[in-house]
Amino acid sequence: MNNCCIIILGITGDLGTKKIIPALYGLIRDNKNNFAFVGAGYEAMDAKQVLERARAYIPEFNEQIWTELTKRFVYQQMDVTKEKDFQQLERTVQDVEQKFNLSGNRLIYLAIPAHYFCDVTQSLLDAQIIKRNFGKEPWHRIAYEKPFGQNLLSACDINECIAQSLQESQVYRIDHYLIKELVSNIALVRFTNSIFEPLWNHQYIENVQIYLNESVGIENRGTYYDEYGVVKDVVQNHMLQMLALIAMEAPTSLQGDDIREKKAQVLAATRVVDGFLGQYQGYQQEKAVKQNSKTATFAALQLAIDTPRWKGVPFYLKTGKRLKSKETSVYITFKPANCLLTSHCPPPANQLIIRVFPDEGFVLKVNAKVPGKSNDITQVPLDFCHSCLFGPDTTIGYEQIFKDILAGQLSIGVRFDEIESAWKIVDALEQVSLPLYHYEQNSTGPKELIAFARKHNMEWQT
């Protein structure tokens, strides 16, 4: 990790501007390693213009750090369909490595659409920008930004193409949601607390609800979003990954491939039971959205996990854009206790709430007696506020991604069998042709949520 040339294809896109360049700035700020950066994009710009667009997205801006980044950043305009541009990219990388006395370690990050992954990987190999690496020094690693494919067939084609050319240890399929502090903390909290693990099964848990609510619309991603929609954009990756962390069996250890193995087993046993889709009013007027588009911006789903641990426990997923508030949370509702000492029967159910955003932390709701009342019950929240105890999580998500890949931490990536199982779930969902309803912006979603809750004898938590 001491030194590396980081090469980003697609640096001029929205992701490059808002997330990746601020992450490169963070790597320079830490000043512990010798880095240089080569950004490549389709737009005719110079390095200064590329960086300047990202300046507004850098917290606690420091002019000295920014100056150092500009010294170490080179931009090349390129068309990823042209072999001569890859040959030029290799010459550019060699020049940069020589200028900054780098050892030849390379990290290539593909922030480009998935349908380019196979051809671009082959072009990178042909131009010797990346080489098949068996753990020797210098190392070459490559990261593929989600989504990995458009369906199961395309994902399998991409993976087969990559597997023929590269070692699995070189490949990182990135779901940036997995590096969020509270998401990565889910398994640790569950498996290291004896008050949770013995109760983590169908005998004690009533249902699990996972929410990823967004207040924003599709912004400037109309072309991408209208092709993928909410299910492929966030359900297939972020939400199913959270479900897998909640539902997995105990791994051998809480690191590396042990967790990935158990997550893969959960997703292989997961199926869609019921659900519906939605589209916010005004979506069809968004820039680059097709006229009369049927693309969903909202999904409410019931899933089942066919394992002995989760027999009969419904998992509810709800996500959408242009909703009333932004929230990412997991609600685990336990079955009510028996009626013994109270006239309030059944007593309110205990609940564990895992808040990813906002106000990261955990809340455990327990029952207690109302002071001055004989048997009246009130729910008391036992609240762990992550930012209150440890301060705000200042690590920029993509900065941590780069650090983990540079350190060779394979757990930052998603194994292909996880992706394969997730796409099987999504492909099966699309074959069902779920109904699509419209909903008002700044609402909680379609009005059909009420009927869905009644049908399944459940209550939405948000």
C-alpha positions in Angstrom: 0.0 0.0 0.0 3.0 2.3 0.3 2.6 3.7 -3.2 0.1 3.2 -6.0 -1.2 4.7 -9.2 -5.0 4.9 -9.0 -6.7 5.0 -12.5 -10.4 5.9 -12.7 -12.4 5.4 -15.8 -15.5 7.6 -15.9 -14.0 10.3 -13.7 -16.1 13.1 -15.3 -19.4 11.4 -14.4 -21.6 12.3 -11.4 -20.0 9.7 -9.2 -16.5 10.8 -10.1 -17.4 14.5 -9.3 -19.3 14.0 -6.1 -17.7 11.0 -4.5 -14.5 9.7 -6.1 -12.5 13.0 -6.4 -13.3 14.0 -2.8 -12.0 10.5 -1.8 -8.8 11.1 -3.7 -8.5 14.4 -1.8 -8.9 12.5 1.4 -6.1 10.1 0.5 -3.8 13.1 -0.1 -4.9 14.7 3.2 -3.8 11.7 5.2 -0.4 12.0 3.6 0.8 8.5 4.6 1.4 7.1 1.2 2.8 8.1 -2.2 -0.2 8.3 -4.6 -0.7 9.6 -8.2 -4.0 9.6 -10.0 -5.0 9.2 -13.7 -8.6 10.1 -14.5 -10.1 9.2 -17.8 -13.4 10.4 -19.2 -15.3 11.1 -22.5 -15.5 14.8 -22.0 -13.0 17.3 -23.6 -11.6 18.9 -20.5 -8.3 19.5 -18.8 -7.3 18.2 -15.3 -8.0 21.6 -13.6 -11.6 21.7 -15.0 -12.3 18.1 -13.9 -11.1 18.7 -10.4 -12.7 22.1 -10.0 -16.2 20.6 -10.6 -15.7 18.5 -7.5 -14.4 21.3 -5.2 -17.9 22.0 -3.8 -18.3 18.4 -2.6 -15.1 18.4 -0.4 -15.8 19.1 3.3 -13.3 21.2 5.3 -11.5 22.3 2.2 -7.8 23.0 2.5 -5.9 24.9 -0.2 -2.6 23.2 0.5 -4.1 19.7 0.2 -5.9 20.8 -3.0 -2.7 22.0 -4.5 -1.0 18.7 -3.8 -3.9 16.9 -5.4 -3.7 19.0 -8.6 0.0 18.2 -8.8 -0.7 14.4 -8.6 -3.7 14.3 -10.9 -3.6 13.8 -14.7 -6.6 13.7 -16.9 -6.9 11.9 -20.3 -9.9 12.2 -22.6 -10.7 8.8 -24.0 -13.4 6.7 -25.7 -13.6 3.3 -24.0 -14.6 1.7 -27.3 -11.2 2.7 -29.0 -8.1 0.5 -28.5 -5.8 3.4 -29.3 -7.1 5.3 -26.4 -6.1 2.5 -24.1 -2.7 2.4 -25.5 -2.3 6.1 -24.8 -3.7 5.5 -21.3 -0.9 3.0 -20.7 1.7 5.5 -21.8 0.2 8.1 -19.5 0.2 5.7 -16.6 3.9 4.8 -17.2 4.8 8.5 -17.3 3.0 9.2 -14.1 4.6 6.2 -12.3 8.1 7.4 -13.5 7.5 11.0 -12.5 6.4 10.1 -8.9 8.8 7.1 -8.5 6.0 4.6 -8.0 6.6 0.8 -7.8 4.0 -0.3 -10.3 1.1 -1.1 -8.0 -2.1 -0.2 -9.8 -5.7 0.1 -8.8 -8.2 0.6 -11.7 -11.7 1.8 -10.8 -14.5 1.4 -13.3 -17.1 4.1 -12.7 -18.8 3.3 -16.0 -22.0 1.5 -17.1 -21.9 -2.3 -16.6 -22.4 -3.1 -20.2 -18.8 -1.9 -20.8 -17.2 -4.0 -18.1 -16.2 -7.0 -20.2 -14.9 -5.1 -23.2 -13.0 -2.6 -21.1 -11.5 -5.3 -19.0 -10.2 -7.0 -22.1 -8.9 -3.7 -23.5 -7.1 -3.0 -20.2 -5.4 -6.4 -20.5 -4.5 -6.0 -24.1 -2.9 -2.6 -23.4 -1.2 -4.1 -20.3 -2.7 -1.5 -18.0 -3.6 -4.5 -15.8 -2.1 -7.9 -15.8 -3.2 -11.2 -14.4 -1.6 -11.2 -10.9 -0.9 -14.1 -8.6 -0.2 -12.1 -5.5 3.2 -11.0 -6.6 4.5 -7.5 -6.4 3.8 -5.1 -7.9 0.1 -5.9 -7.6 -2.8 -4.9 -10.0 -6.4 -4.7 -8.7 -9.6 -3.7 -10.4 -12.9 -2.4 -8.9 -16.3 -2.5 -10.6 -18.9 -0.1 -9.4 -22.4 -1.4 -8.9 -24.8 -2.4 -10.5 -22.9 -5.5 -11.7 -25.0 -6.3 -14.8 -28.6 -5.6 -15.7 -30.0 -9.1 -14.9 -28.7 -12.5 -14.0 -27.7 -13.4 -17.6 -25.7 -10.3 -18.1 -24.0 -10.5 -14.7 -23.0 -14.1 -15.4 -21.6 -13.1 -18.8 -19.6 -10.3 -17.3 -18.2 -12.5 -14.5 -17.2 -15.3 -16.9 -15.4 -12.7 -19.0 -13.5 -11.4 -16.0 -12.7 -14.8 -14.6 -11.1 -15.9 -17.8 -8.6 -13.0 -17.5 -8.0 -12.1 -13.9 -7.6 -13.8 -10.5 -10.6 -13.5 -8.2 -8.2 -11.9 -5.6 -7.7 -9.0 -8.0 -11.4 -8.3 -8.4 -13.6 -6.0 -6.3 -17.3 -5.8 -7.0 -18.2 -2.7 -5.0 -21.4 -2.0 -3.1 -20.4 1.3 -1.3 -23.3 0.8 1.2 -21.4 -2.0 2.9 -18.7 0.4 4.2 -21.2 2.5 6.2 -20.2 2.3 9.8 -23.6 1.1 11.1 -24.1 -1.4 8.3 -20.7 -3.0 9.0 -21.6 -2.9 12.7 -24.7 -5.0 12.3 -23.0 -8.4 12.4 -20.8 -7.4 15.3 -23.7 -6.2 17.5 -25.7 -9.3 16.8 -23.0 -12.0 17.3 -21.2 -10.4 20.3 -24.3 -9.7 22.5 -25.9 -12.7 24.2 -29.2 -10.8 24.7 -29.7 -10.9 20.9 -28.3 -14.1 19.3 -30.4 -16.7 21.2 -33.6 -14.7 20.2 -32.6 -14.2 16.6 -35.0 -16.7 15.0 -38.6 -17.4 14.1 -39.5 -18.4 17.6 -39.0 -14.8 18.9 -39.1 -12.4 15.9 -42.4 -11.3 14.4 -41.1 -9.5 11.3 -38.1 -7.5 9.9 -38.6 -4.3 8.0 -35.8 -2.6 6.0 -36.2 0.9 4.7 -34.2 3.0 2.3 -36.2 6.2 1.8 -34.9 9.1 -0.3 -36.2 12.6 -0.4 -34.4 13.4 -3.6 -35.5 12.5 -7.1 -33.3 11.0 -9.9 -31.4 14.3 -10.2 -29.3 14.2 -13.4 -29.4 10.4 -13.8 -32.4 10.1 -16.0 -30.7 8.0 -18.7 -29.3 5.5 -16.2 -32.3 5.4 -13.8 -35.0 5.0 -16.5 -33.2 1.8 -17.6 -32.7 0.4 -14.1 -35.4 1.7 -11.8 -35.6 1.3 -8.0 -35.4 -2.5 -7.8 -32.1 -2.8 -9.8 -30.7 0.5 -8.4 -31.0 -0.2 -4.6 -33.0 -3.4 -3.9 -30.7 -5.7 -5.8 -27.7 -4.5 -4.0 -28.0 -2.2 -0.9 -31.2 -3.7 0.6 -30.5 -7.3 -0.1 -27.1 -6.9 1.4 -28.6 -5.5 4.6 -31.1 -8.3 4.6 -28.2 -10.8 4.3 -26.3 -9.3 7.2 -29.4 -9.4 9.4 -30.4 -13.0 8.5 -27.1 -14.8 8.0 -26.0 -17.8 10.2 -23.0 -17.4 12.5 -19.8 -17.1 10.5 -16.5 -18.7 11.6 -15.2 -15.1 12.1 -16.5 -11.6 11.7 -14.1 -10.8 8.8 -13.2 -11.5 5.2 -14.7 -14.3 3.3 -16.4 -15.9 6.3 -19.1 -13.3 6.3 -19.4 -13.3 2.5 -20.0 -17.0 2.6 -22.9 -16.8 5.1 -24.5 -13.8 3.2 -24.4 -15.8 0.0 -26.2 -18.7 1.7 -29.0 -16.3 2.9 -29.6 -14.8 -0.5 -29.7 -18.2 -2.2 -32.6 -19.1 0.1 -34.5 -15.8 -0.3 -37.6 -15.4 -2.5 -40.3 -12.7 -3.2 -43.7 -13.4 -1.7 -45.7 -10.2 -2.5 -45.3 -6.6 -3.3 -46.1 -3.6 -5.5 -44.2 -0.8 -7.2 -44.8 3.0 -7.5 -43.7 6.0 -9.5 -43.7 9.5 -8.2 -45.9 12.1 -9.9 -43.7 14.2 -12.3 -41.2 11.4 -12.9 -42.1 11.2 -16.6 -41.2 14.9 -17.0 -37.7 14.4 -15.6 -34.8 15.0 -18.0 -33.8 12.0 -20.2 -36.8 9.9 -19.0 -38.8 8.2 -21.8 -42.3 9.4 -22.5 -44.9 7.3 -20.7 -42.2 5.5 -18.8 -43.2 2.6 -16.6 -40.0 2.6 -14.6 -40.6 2.2 -10.8 -39.2 4.8 -8.3 -40.8 3.0 -5.3 -41.0 -0.6 -4.2 -42.8 -2.3 -1.2 -41.9 -6.0 -1.0 -42.5 -9.0 1.2 -39.7 -11.6 1.1 -39.3 -15.0 2.7 -36.1 -16.8 3.7 -36.4 -20.6 3.4 -34.1 -21.6 6.2 -35.0 -23.2 9.6 -34.0 -20.1 11.4 -36.5 -17.8 9.5 -39.4 -20.2 8.9 -42.5 -18.1 8.6 -40.9 -14.7 9.4 -41.7 -12.1 6.8 -39.1 -9.6 5.7 -40.5 -6.3 4.4 -38.5 -4.0 2.2 -39.7 -0.5 1.4 -37.7 2.1 -0.7 -38.5 5.0 -2.9 -37.5 8.4 -4.2 -39.2 11.8 -3.6 -40.5 10.5 -0.2 -41.3 12.6 2.8 -38.0 12.2 4.5 -34.6 10.5 4.0 -34.1 7.5 6.2 -32.3 4.2 6.1 -33.2 1.9 9.0 -33.9 -1.7 10.0 -36.8 -2.5 12.4 -36.7 -5.9 14.0 -40.0 -6.5 15.9 -40.1 -9.3 18.4 -43.1 -11.3 19.3 -45.1 -10.0 22.3 -44.5 -11.5 25.7 -47.3 -13.6 27.5 -49.9 -11.7 29.5 -49.0 -12.2 33.1 -48.8 -9.2 35.3 -50.6 -6.6 33.3 -54.1 -5.9 32.0 -52.5 -4.6 28.8 -52.7 -7.7 26.8 -50.7 -8.4 24.8 -48.0 -6.0 25.9 -46.3 -3.9 23.3 -43.7 -5.8 21.3 -40.0 -5.2 22.0 -38.2 -3.8 19.0 -34.6 -3.3 17.9 -34.1 -0.4 15.5 -30.9 0.0 13.6 -30.5 3.5 12.2 -28.1 3.9 9.4 -29.3 7.4 8.4 -29.9 9.9 10.0 -28.6 9.8 13.6 -26.7 6.5 13.2 -27.2 4.2 16.1 -29.3 1.5 17.8 -32.6 1.8 19.8 -34.0 -1.1 21.8 -37.6 -0.6 22.9 -38.5 -2.3 26.2 -41.6 -2.2 28.4 -41.7 -0.5 31.8 -44.3 0.4 34.3 -45.8 3.9 34.2 -44.9 5.6 37.6 -47.9 5.9 39.9 -50.0 3.5 37.9 -50.8 -0.1 39.0 -50.1 -2.0 35.8 -50.0 0.5 33.0 -47.1 0.0 30.5 -45.0 2.4 28.6 -42.3 1.7 26.1 -38.8 3.0 27.1 -36.2 3.4 24.3 -32.6 2.4 25.2 -30.8 4.5 22.8 -27.2 4.2 21.5 -26.3 7.2 19.5 -23.1 6.5 17.5 -22.2 10.2 16.8 -23.0 11.2 20.4 -20.5 8.6 21.8 -17.8 8.6 19.1 -18.4 11.8 17.3 -19.5 12.2 13.7 -18.3 9.6 11.2 -16.0 11.8 9.2 -14.6 9.1 6.8 -15.8 9.7 3.3 -17.4 6.5 2.0 -15.3 6.2 -1.2 -12.1 7.2 0.6 -12.6 4.1 2.8 -13.3 2.0 -0.3 -10.0 3.0 -1.8 -8.1 2.4 1.5 -9.6 -1.1 1.9 -8.8 -2.1 -1.7 -5.3 -0.7 -1.4 -4.9 -2.8 1.8 -6.2 -5.9 -0.1 -9.3 -6.2 2.1 -11.5 -8.5 0.0 -14.4 -8.1 2.4 -15.1 -4.6 0.9 -16.2 -6.4 -2.3 -19.3 -8.6 -2.9 -18.6 -12.1 -4.0 -20.2 -13.2 -7.3 -22.4 -15.9 -5.8 -24.0 -13.1 -3.7 -24.6 -11.1 -6.8 -25.9 -14.1 -8.7 -28.5 -14.9 -6.0 -29.6 -11.3 -5.7 -30.2 -11.2 -9.5 -32.2 -14.4 -9.3 -34.5 -12.7 -6.7 -34.9 -9.6 -8.9 -35.4 -11.6 -12.1 -38.1 -13.6 -10.5 -39.7 -10.4 -9.2 -39.8 -9.0 -12.7 -41.5 -12.1 -14.1 -44.4 -11.5 -11.7 -45.2 -8.1 -13.2 -46.0 -6.3 -10.0 -48.6 -3.6 -10.2 -47.4 0.0 -10.5 -49.1 2.9 -8.7 -48.4 6.6 -8.7 -47.8 8.6 -5.6 -47.4 12.2 -4.6 -44.0 13.7 -4.0 -43.0 14.3 -0.4 -45.4 11.6 0.8 -44.8 8.2 2.4 -45.5 6.4 -0.9 -48.5 5.1 -2.7 -51.8 4.9 -0.8 -51.9 1.2 -1.5 -49.4 0.8 1.4 -52.5 0.8 3.7 -54.2 -2.1 2.0 -50.9 -4.0 1.8 -50.5 -3.7 5.6 -54.0 -4.9 6.2 -53.6 -7.8 3.9 -50.5 -9.0 5.8 -51.7 -8.0 9.3 -48.7 -5.8 9.8 -47.9 -2.2 10.4 -45.4 0.0 8.5 -42.9 1.6 10.9 -42.2 4.6 8.7 
